[in-house]
């Protein structure tokens, strides 16, 4: 695998922040300097690989065993009012056979719920792009904000998140951009996923 070209490495509010750019995702090589960044990044890559292969049992192994994972289709994380779906690792391991329709959250600018099966949700709000081959990757840094509230750093104060950013097309003046954030917290010394957040320009 090719090594990512690092063009920004800094510290942000005591947390490691790292930004990368490459057309082909590879490995971060400075794990001795940034061990947590290295570990979190590689968990995110493994999770994306599992998603790409629809290998939900493999994905389940990376989910936080106590908190589960919250799925956020429109950037803003909401625990309090039950707008976003939360699944346990056991539930995710059974996604391949799950044909239920779930309410994934309110559709922006409406009071209607986004009602989709797991398969349809993953196609539209997780794997709408091949995030293993995107324009930019950032760790603990939001590359581009949408017109919805970005609250990942407020909700997950002690987490590391990796953002995979697709910049969109020239034909649509890059308004068709999107990103996927994999948010992780430490559990028994290992990083486990607590949130998968999709962001894009909301009409």
C-alpha positions as CSV (number, residue, x, y, z in Angstrom):
1,X,0.0,0.0,0.0
2,X,1.2,3.5,-0.8
3,X,2.1,5.8,2.0
4,X,0.0,8.9,2.3
5,X,1.6,12.2,1.7
6,X,1.2,14.3,4.9
7,X,0.9,18.0,4.3
8,X,-0.2,19.2,7.7
9,X,0.7,17.8,11.2
10,X,0.0,19.9,14.2
11,X,-1.6,19.7,17.7
12,X,-5.1,21.1,18.3
13,X,-6.3,21.7,21.9
14,X,-4.1,18.9,23.2
15,X,-5.4,16.4,20.6
16,X,-3.4,15.1,17.7
17,X,-4.6,16.5,14.4
18,X,-3.3,15.3,11.1
19,X,-4.4,16.0,7.5
20,X,-3.5,13.8,4.5
21,X,-4.0,14.0,0.7
22,X,-3.6,11.2,-1.8
23,X,-5.6,9.6,-4.5
24,X,-4.9,6.2,-3.1
25,X,-5.2,5.6,0.6
26,X,-2.2,3.9,2.2
27,X,-0.7,3.8,5.7
28,X,0.5,6.5,8.1
29,X,4.2,5.7,8.7
30,X,4.9,7.9,11.8
31,X,3.2,5.6,14.4
32,X,6.0,6.0,16.9
33,X,5.4,9.8,17.0
34,X,1.6,9.6,16.9
35,X,0.6,6.2,18.2
36,X,-3.1,7.0,18.9
37,X,-3.5,8.7,15.5
38,X,-1.9,5.7,13.8
39,X,-4.1,3.2,15.6
40,X,-7.3,5.1,15.1
41,X,-6.6,5.7,11.4
42,X,-6.0,2.1,10.8
43,X,-9.2,1.1,12.6
44,X,-11.1,3.5,10.4
45,X,-9.5,2.0,7.2
46,X,-10.4,-1.5,8.4
47,X,-14.0,-0.5,9.1
48,X,-14.3,1.1,5.6
49,X,-12.9,-2.1,4.0
50,X,-15.5,-4.1,5.9
51,X,-18.3,-1.7,4.7
52,X,-17.0,-1.9,1.1
53,X,-17.3,-5.7,1.2
54,X,-20.7,-5.6,3.1
55,X,-18.9,-7.7,5.8
56,X,-21.0,-6.7,8.7
57,X,-19.6,-9.3,11.1
58,X,-16.1,-7.8,10.5
59,X,-17.5,-4.3,11.0
60,X,-19.1,-5.4,14.3
61,X,-15.7,-6.2,15.7
62,X,-14.7,-2.5,15.6
63,X,-17.9,-1.2,17.3
64,X,-17.8,0.0,20.9
65,X,-19.1,-3.0,23.0
66,X,-21.0,-0.7,25.5
67,X,-22.0,2.4,23.6
68,X,-22.7,0.8,20.3
69,X,-22.5,3.1,17.2
70,X,-24.8,6.0,16.3
71,X,-25.5,6.5,12.6
72,X,-25.8,10.2,11.5
73,X,-27.1,10.8,7.9
74,X,-27.1,14.6,8.0
75,X,-24.0,15.8,10.0
76,X,-25.7,16.8,13.3
77,X,-25.4,14.2,16.0
78,X,-28.5,13.8,18.3
79,X,-28.7,11.5,21.3
80,X,-31.2,13.3,23.4
81,X,-34.4,13.1,21.2
82,X,-33.7,9.8,19.6
83,X,-33.4,11.2,16.1
84,X,-30.4,9.1,15.2
85,X,-30.3,5.3,15.2
86,X,-27.9,3.5,17.6
87,X,-27.0,-0.1,17.1
88,X,-25.0,-2.5,19.2
89,X,-22.1,-4.6,17.8
90,X,-24.4,-7.7,18.0
91,X,-27.1,-6.0,15.9
92,X,-24.6,-4.9,13.3
93,X,-23.2,-8.4,13.0
94,X,-26.7,-9.4,11.8
95,X,-27.2,-6.6,9.4
96,X,-26.8,-8.9,6.3
97,X,-30.1,-10.5,7.3
98,X,-31.9,-7.4,8.5
99,X,-34.7,-6.2,6.2
100,X,-36.4,-4.0,8.7
101,X,-37.2,-0.4,7.8
102,X,-35.7,2.0,10.4
103,X,-36.2,5.7,11.2
104,X,-32.6,7.1,10.8
105,X,-33.4,10.7,11.6
106,X,-35.3,13.7,10.5
107,X,-34.9,14.8,6.9
108,X,-33.6,18.4,7.0
109,X,-36.1,21.1,6.5
110,X,-39.0,18.7,7.2
111,X,-40.6,16.9,10.0
112,X,-40.5,13.6,8.2
113,X,-38.3,10.7,9.1
114,X,-35.7,9.1,6.8
115,X,-37.1,5.6,6.6
116,X,-34.8,3.1,5.0
117,X,-33.6,-0.5,5.3
118,X,-30.0,-1.1,6.5
119,X,-28.9,-1.9,3.0
120,X,-30.5,1.2,1.5
121,X,-29.1,3.4,4.2
122,X,-25.6,2.1,3.7
123,X,-25.8,2.7,-0.1
124,X,-27.1,6.3,0.3
125,X,-25.5,7.6,3.5
126,X,-22.4,5.6,4.1
127,X,-21.1,4.2,0.8
128,X,-22.4,6.9,-1.5
129,X,-18.8,7.3,-2.5
130,X,-15.8,4.9,-2.3
131,X,-14.3,6.5,0.8
132,X,-11.2,4.3,0.4
133,X,-10.3,6.4,-2.6
134,X,-11.1,10.0,-1.9
135,X,-9.4,13.4,-2.3
136,X,-8.5,14.2,1.3
137,X,-8.4,12.6,4.8
138,X,-8.2,14.4,8.1
139,X,-7.8,13.3,11.7
140,X,-9.5,15.4,14.3
141,X,-10.1,18.1,11.7
142,X,-13.3,18.9,9.7
143,X,-12.3,19.6,6.1
144,X,-15.5,21.1,5.0
145,X,-18.6,22.1,6.9
146,X,-22.2,21.6,5.6
147,X,-25.1,23.9,6.2
148,X,-26.1,21.7,9.1
149,X,-24.6,22.0,12.6
150,X,-21.3,20.3,13.0
151,X,-21.1,19.1,16.6
152,X,-18.8,16.1,16.6
153,X,-16.2,17.8,18.8
154,X,-18.8,18.8,21.3
155,X,-20.5,15.4,21.6
156,X,-17.3,13.4,21.6
157,X,-14.8,15.4,23.5
158,X,-12.3,12.6,24.1
159,X,-12.6,10.8,20.8
160,X,-10.5,10.7,17.7
161,X,-12.3,11.0,14.4
162,X,-11.1,10.4,10.9
163,X,-12.9,12.3,8.1
164,X,-12.8,11.0,4.5
165,X,-13.7,13.8,2.1
166,X,-14.9,13.6,-1.5
167,X,-14.7,17.1,-3.0
168,X,-17.4,16.7,-5.7
169,X,-17.5,17.5,-9.4
170,X,-16.6,20.6,-11.4
171,X,-19.9,20.2,-13.3
172,X,-21.8,20.9,-10.1
173,X,-19.3,23.4,-8.7
174,X,-18.4,20.8,-6.0
175,X,-21.9,21.2,-4.4
176,X,-22.1,17.4,-4.6
177,X,-19.3,17.0,-2.1
178,X,-19.6,14.6,0.8
179,X,-17.7,13.2,3.7
180,X,-17.8,10.3,6.1
181,X,-16.5,10.6,9.7
182,X,-15.5,7.5,11.7
183,X,-15.5,8.5,15.4
184,X,-13.6,6.3,17.9
185,X,-13.1,6.2,21.7
186,X,-10.7,4.0,23.7
187,X,-12.2,0.9,25.3
188,X,-9.8,-1.4,27.3
189,X,-6.9,0.2,25.4
190,X,-8.3,-0.3,21.9
191,X,-10.1,2.2,19.7
192,X,-13.8,1.3,19.1
193,X,-16.2,3.1,16.8
194,X,-19.0,5.1,18.5
195,X,-20.3,7.1,15.5
196,X,-20.4,7.0,11.7
197,X,-21.3,10.5,10.4
198,X,-22.3,11.4,6.8
199,X,-22.0,15.0,5.8
200,X,-23.0,16.8,2.6
201,X,-24.6,20.0,1.3
202,X,-28.2,19.8,2.5
203,X,-30.8,21.4,0.2
